[in-house]
Amino acid sequence: MIAYILRRLRLAALTILGVMLLTFLLFRVIAGDIAAAHVGQKATDQQKADWRHKYGYDKPLLLNLHEQFMLTDATGGASPFHLKNAPGTLLAERLAMVPVEHSRNVLLGRYILRLSAKTPLEDLTGHESLIDETILEPTSQPATQPTLMLNFHLSDGSTFSVDCSDVKTCGDLIEKINQSPENKNRVHASIRQRGAMEIFDSQFFHFFLTALTFDSYSLVNHEKLTSIIAQRAPKSLALTIPVMALGWLLAMVISSFVAYFRGTWLDKLGVFLSVLGMCVPYLAFMIYGQWLMFKIAPSHAYGLMYRGNIYVPIAIAVIAGLGGSVRFYRTVILNEVHQDYVRTARAKGAGLATILFKHVLKNCMLPILTNLILTIPFLIMGNLLLESYFGIPGLGDLMLSSINGRDEPILSGLVFLTALIYTLALLITDLCYAVFDPRIRLQ
């Protein structure tokens, strides 16, 4: 059994890795730039670059095989070293230079694959226009292009400018800066080479490591994921544990009786109501249930102002899920109620409750156990739609709000938690098979 558990754990690790990779591609690649969602659509390129650098969104996506354009200030002053645009130009902003962590005297540009002296200037500037078109006055004469200057503000308070009008490549830019008469060896331009161990310094590995260690922080309020889970998980459990327990208990009792009395009016009525419940959308149960509560007791129809408010969504969730559960369990139990051991028990005078809940359910336990254990992830994560609709601040509501607010670190942590619980639940299901059915051997 130990070998089986280890093999399943290896498969679980690969499954979780695949889930995290798909989540990463969905929310960081397909969803586009996340910086504008947090600093504003009208933010400048430099403001977006500073935000990306602060949260690691400027790094390469999967593997760091890139180099960066680098500027080093040798004056050693106390002020932050930075660049400024010359009037009418956007070169400094388009270069998107950001300071190195724990250093005010070194600026780094974009990560560029195979950056060299021959790399076009357009790659360094993100293929954006270097001229501020908004200040050019429309006239009948061709507009005079402003001189493409780059203004340096050094850490000792001094400044100088470099004319970059004829710069075409990264090598040209480095040569212009280093050989400028105004520079006087105060600033050194170069290409920063990555170290051998920096290959994993990428967005995906940072994304996966923070999710694995639950070290994520919200981009909205900078709160740590573990503290958010500690605050919200009890509210989700207060909703999902009663829903799971009551739903399972009622479904088992009802399906056992309708299966035992197969073909009678009780069976037909039970099947009819089950199918009817399955045909009604889950959202309809919530809408009409909340509407009824607003008519009867408005203060208990939304939020958690009173302790009893939790009973309304619990009742709605149990009723909404009862139809599908009864249909599933009835089909499972029907395979057992006409077996020989049931006829023998009835012939010996065993009571109905004994036959159903002691003998029949024991032999139906494998599919019932599978269906029950696979609900465990939702037990922890709560119900996304139900929590959001009834104003319950649980983990399900958190996941939905994280998607809407593009709070990607919190979302990735919750996805990892769900995948982890789900794979462990599958392992527990397999182990329980061997417990309830001695014929099963885990090898």
C-alpha positions in Angstrom: 0.0 0.0 0.0 2.9 2.4 0.7 4.1 2.0 -2.9 0.6 2.8 -4.1 0.4 5.9 -2.0 3.8 7.2 -3.1 2.8 6.6 -6.8 -0.5 8.5 -6.3 1.3 11.3 -4.6 3.7 11.7 -7.5 0.7 11.8 -9.9 -1.0 14.3 -7.6 2.1 16.5 -7.7 2.1 16.5 -11.5 -1.6 17.2 -11.5 -1.2 20.2 -9.3 1.7 21.5 -11.4 -0.5 21.2 -14.5 -3.3 23.0 -12.8 -1.0 25.8 -11.7 0.5 26.1 -15.2 -2.9 26.4 -16.8 -4.0 29.0 -14.2 -0.8 30.9 -14.9 -1.3 30.9 -18.6 -4.9 31.9 -18.3 -4.5 34.8 -15.9 -1.1 36.2 -16.8 -0.8 35.5 -20.5 -4.2 35.3 -22.1 -5.8 37.9 -19.7 -3.2 40.5 -20.8 -1.4 43.3 -18.8 -2.5 43.4 -15.2 -0.8 46.7 -14.3 -3.4 48.9 -15.9 -6.1 47.3 -13.7 -4.3 48.4 -10.5 -2.6 51.7 -11.4 -5.3 52.9 -13.8 -5.8 52.9 -17.6 -4.4 56.4 -17.9 -1.2 55.7 -16.0 2.1 56.4 -17.8 4.4 53.7 -19.1 6.8 54.5 -16.3 4.2 54.1 -13.6 3.1 50.8 -15.1 6.8 49.7 -15.3 7.4 50.6 -11.7 4.3 48.6 -10.6 5.3 45.6 -12.6 8.8 45.7 -11.2 7.5 46.0 -7.6 5.3 42.9 -7.9 7.6 40.9 -10.3 5.4 41.2 -13.4 8.3 42.5 -15.4 10.2 39.2 -15.3 10.2 36.6 -18.1 7.2 34.3 -18.1 8.6 30.8 -17.8 12.4 30.8 -17.9 14.8 33.7 -17.5 17.0 33.5 -20.5 17.0 37.2 -20.9 19.4 40.2 -20.5 18.7 43.8 -19.5 19.9 47.3 -20.5 21.6 48.7 -17.4 22.7 52.2 -16.3 25.0 52.6 -13.3 25.4 56.0 -11.5 29.0 56.3 -10.1 28.5 59.6 -8.3 27.4 57.9 -5.1 24.9 60.5 -3.9 21.9 60.1 -1.7 19.2 61.0 -4.2 17.5 58.4 -6.4 19.1 58.1 -9.8 16.4 58.5 -12.6 15.8 59.6 -16.2 13.4 62.3 -17.4 11.9 63.0 -20.8 13.1 65.9 -22.8 10.3 68.3 -24.0 8.2 66.6 -26.7 9.9 63.2 -26.4 9.1 60.0 -24.5 12.4 58.1 -24.7 13.0 58.0 -20.9 9.5 56.8 -20.3 9.6 54.2 -23.1 12.8 52.7 -21.8 10.9 51.9 -18.6 14.0 51.9 -16.4 13.4 50.8 -12.8 15.8 50.9 -9.8 17.4 47.7 -8.6 16.1 46.5 -5.3 18.2 47.9 -2.4 20.1 50.2 -4.7 19.3 53.8 -5.8 22.3 54.0 -8.3 21.4 51.2 -10.8 18.6 51.3 -13.3 17.5 48.2 -15.3 15.3 48.1 -18.5 13.1 45.4 -19.9 14.0 41.8 -20.0 15.0 41.1 -23.6 15.9 37.7 -25.1 19.3 37.6 -26.6 20.0 41.3 -26.0 23.1 42.5 -27.7 24.7 45.6 -29.2 22.8 44.9 -32.5 19.4 44.8 -30.8 17.2 47.5 -32.3 16.2 50.5 -30.1 12.6 49.6 -30.7 13.0 46.4 -28.6 14.3 48.5 -25.7 11.4 50.9 -25.9 8.6 48.4 -26.3 8.0 49.4 -30.0 6.2 52.5 -28.9 6.5 56.0 -30.3 9.3 58.1 -28.9 7.6 61.4 -29.8 4.8 63.0 -27.7 2.3 63.6 -30.5 -0.1 65.4 -28.2 2.1 68.6 -28.0 2.6 68.9 -31.8 0.4 71.7 -33.1 -1.6 70.8 -36.3 -0.4 73.1 -39.1 -0.3 73.1 -42.8 3.5 72.8 -42.7 5.1 69.5 -41.8 5.6 69.3 -38.0 9.2 69.7 -36.8 10.2 66.7 -34.8 11.7 67.6 -31.4 15.3 66.5 -30.7 15.4 63.0 -29.1 17.2 63.9 -25.9 17.7 61.7 -22.8 18.0 63.7 -19.5 20.0 62.1 -16.6 19.3 63.1 -13.0 22.1 61.7 -10.9 22.2 60.7 -7.2 24.5 63.6 -6.3 22.0 66.2 -7.7 23.8 66.9 -10.9 22.2 66.5 -14.4 23.3 66.1 -18.0 21.7 65.3 -21.4 22.5 63.0 -24.3 21.4 63.5 -27.8 20.0 60.2 -29.1 18.6 61.4 -32.4 20.7 59.0 -34.5 20.5 56.0 -32.2 19.4 52.9 -33.9 20.6 50.0 -31.8 21.3 49.1 -28.2 25.1 49.4 -29.0 24.5 52.9 -30.4 22.7 54.0 -27.2 25.5 52.5 -25.0 28.2 54.3 -27.0 26.3 57.6 -27.0 25.9 57.6 -23.2 29.4 56.4 -22.3 31.2 58.7 -24.8 29.1 61.8 -24.2 31.3 64.8 -23.3 28.8 65.8 -20.6 28.9 62.4 -19.0 32.4 62.6 -17.7 32.3 58.9 -16.6 29.6 59.6 -14.1 27.1 57.1 -15.7 28.1 53.8 -17.3 25.7 52.1 -19.7 26.0 48.3 -20.4 24.1 45.1 -20.9 23.5 43.2 -17.7 24.2 39.5 -18.1 22.1 37.0 -16.1 23.8 34.6 -13.6 23.6 30.9 -14.1 21.2 30.5 -11.1 18.8 33.2 -12.4 17.3 30.9 -15.0 14.4 30.2 -12.6 13.9 33.9 -11.7 10.7 34.1 -13.7 7.1 34.9 -13.2 5.9 31.3 -13.3 8.4 30.0 -10.6 7.6 33.0 -8.4 3.9 32.4 -9.0 4.2 28.7 -8.1 6.5 29.2 -5.1 4.3 31.8 -3.5 1.2 29.6 -4.0 3.0 26.5 -2.7 4.1 28.3 0.5 0.9 30.3 0.8 3.1 33.4 0.9 0.8 35.4 -1.4 -0.3 39.0 -0.6 -3.4 40.7 -2.0 -2.7 43.3 -4.7 -5.8 45.2 -3.4 -5.2 45.5 0.3 -1.8 43.8 0.7 -3.2 41.3 3.3 -1.6 37.9 3.5 -3.5 34.9 2.1 -3.2 32.9 5.2 -4.8 35.6 7.4 -7.6 35.9 4.8 -8.2 32.2 4.8 -8.3 32.2 8.6 -10.9 34.9 8.6 -13.1 33.6 5.8 -12.8 29.8 6.0 -15.1 29.5 9.2 -17.9 31.3 7.4 -17.6 29.0 4.4 -17.6 25.9 6.7 -20.6 27.3 8.6 -22.4 27.1 5.3 -21.0 24.0 3.6 -20.9 21.6 6.5 -24.6 21.7 7.2 -25.4 21.7 3.5 -23.3 18.6 3.0 -24.5 16.8 6.1 -28.2 17.5 5.7 -28.2 17.1 1.9 -26.5 13.7 2.2 -28.7 12.5 5.0 -32.0 13.5 3.4 -30.9 12.1 0.0 -29.9 8.8 1.5 -33.2 8.4 3.4 -35.4 9.4 0.5 -33.6 7.4 -2.2 -33.5 4.3 0.0 -37.3 4.4 0.5 -38.2 5.1 -3.1 -35.8 2.4 -4.3 -37.2 -0.1 -1.9 -40.7 0.6 -3.0 -39.8 0.6 -6.7 -42.8 0.9 -9.1 -45.2 2.2 -6.4 -46.7 5.6 -6.2 -44.0 6.6 -3.7 -41.3 5.7 -6.1 -43.0 7.5 -9.0 -43.6 10.6 -6.9 -40.0 10.7 -5.7 -38.6 10.3 -9.2 -40.9 13.0 -10.5 -39.9 15.5 -7.8 -36.3 14.7 -8.3 -36.3 15.3 -12.0 -38.3 18.5 -11.4 -35.7 19.7 -9.0 -32.9 18.9 -11.4 -34.7 20.9 -14.2 -35.0 24.1 -12.1 -31.8 26.2 -12.3 -29.8 26.6 -9.1 -30.0 30.4 -9.5 -33.8 30.2 -9.6 -33.8 28.5 -6.2 -31.7 31.4 -4.8 -33.7 34.1 -6.4 -37.1 32.8 -5.3 -35.8 31.8 -1.9 -34.4 35.3 -1.2 -37.5 36.9 -2.6 -39.6 34.9 -0.1 -37.3 35.9 2.8 -37.6 39.6 1.8 -41.4 39.2 2.1 -41.3 37.3 5.4 -38.2 38.6 7.2 -36.2 41.1 5.2 -33.4 41.4 7.8 -32.6 37.7 7.4 -32.5 37.7 3.6 -28.9 39.0 3.1 -25.7 39.2 4.9 -24.7 37.9 8.3 -26.1 40.6 10.6 -27.9 37.9 12.6 -26.7 34.3 13.3 -29.9 32.9 11.8 -29.2 34.5 8.4 -27.0 31.5 7.5 -30.1 29.1 7.7 -31.6 30.6 4.6 -28.8 29.8 2.1 -28.3 26.4 3.8 -32.0 25.5 3.2 -31.8 26.7 -0.4 -28.6 24.7 -1.1 -30.0 21.5 0.4 -33.3 21.8 -1.5 -31.6 22.7 -4.8 -29.2 19.7 -4.6 -31.6 17.2 -3.4 -33.0 16.2 -6.8 -29.8 15.2 -8.4 -28.6 13.4 -5.2 -31.8 11.3 -4.9 -31.7 10.3 -8.5 -28.0 9.2 -8.2 -28.4 7.3 -4.9 -31.7 5.7 -6.0 -29.9 4.2 -9.1 -27.1 2.9 -6.9 -29.5 1.4 -4.3 -31.7 -0.2 -7.0 -28.9 -2.6 -7.8 -29.0 -4.0 -4.3 -32.6 -4.0 -3.1 -33.5 -7.1 -5.2 -30.4 -9.1 -4.3 -30.8 -12.5 -2.6 -29.5 -11.4 0.7 -32.3 -8.7 0.8 -35.0 -11.4 0.1 -33.4 -13.6 2.9 -33.5 -10.7 5.4 -37.1 -10.0 4.6 -38.0 -13.7 4.8 -36.4 -13.8 8.3 -38.5 -10.8 9.4 -35.9 -8.1 9.5 -37.3 -4.6 9.8 -37.3 -2.1 6.9 -34.8 0.2 8.6 -32.4 -2.7 9.3 -32.6 -3.9 5.7 -32.0 -0.5 4.2 -29.5 1.1 6.5 -27.6 -1.9 7.8 -27.4 -4.2 4.8 -28.2 -2.4 1.6 -26.2 0.8 2.3 -23.2 -1.1 3.4 -23.0 -2.8 0.0 -23.6 0.5 -1.9 -20.9 2.3 0.0 -18.3 2.5 -2.8 -20.1 4.8 -5.2 -21.7 6.7 -2.3 -18.3 7.2 -0.8 -16.9 8.5 -4.1 -19.7 11.0 -4.5 -19.4 12.1 -0.9 -15.6 12.6 -0.7 -15.4 14.5 -3.9 -17.5 17.2 -2.3 -14.7 17.9 0.2 -12.9 20.6 -1.8 -16.2 22.5 -2.1 -16.6 22.0 1.6 -13.5 24.1 2.2 -13.8 26.6 -0.6 -17.5 27.3 -0.1 -20.1 28.0 -2.7 -19.0 30.8 -5.0 -22.5 31.7 -6.3 -24.4 31.2 -3.0 -21.9 33.2 -0.9 -21.8 36.1 -3.3 -25.6 36.2 -3.7 -26.3 36.2 0.0 -23.4 38.4 1.1 -21.5 35.7 3.0 -17.8 36.7 3.2 -16.4 33.2 2.7 -13.7 31.8 0.5 -16.1 31.3 -2.4 -17.0 35.0 -2.4 -13.3 35.8 -2.1 -12.5 33.7 -5.2 -15.2 35.5 -7.2 -14.1 38.9 -6.1 -10.5 38.1 -6.9 -11.4 37.2 -10.4 -13.4 40.4 -10.9 -10.7 42.6 -9.2 -7.8 40.7 -10.9 -6.2 40.0 -7.5 -4.1 37.3 -9.1 -1.9 36.2 -6.1 -5.0 35.5 -3.9 -6.7 33.7 -6.8 -3.6 31.5 -7.5 -3.4 30.6 -3.8 -7.0 29.6 -3.7 -6.7 27.5 -6.9 -3.6 25.8 -5.5 -5.5 25.1 -2.2 -8.5 23.6 -4.2 -6.2 21.4 -6.3 -4.4 20.2 -3.3 -7.5 19.3 -1.4 -9.1 17.7 -4.5 -6.1 15.4 -5.2 -5.9 14.4 -1.5 -9.6 13.6 -1.5 -9.1 11.3 -4.5 -6.3 9.5 -2.6 -8.5 9.2 0.5 -11.3 7.8 -1.7 -9.0 5.0 -3.1 -7.9 4.1 0.4 -11.5 3.9 1.6 -12.3 1.5 -1.2 -9.9 -1.0 0.4 -11.4 -0.4 3.8 -15.1 -0.9 2.8 -14.4 -3.7 0.2 -11.8 -6.3 1.3 -11.7 -7.7 -2.2 -9.8 -4.5 -3.4 -6.1 -4.5 -3.1 -4.0 -1.4 -3.6 -0.8 -2.3 -5.3 
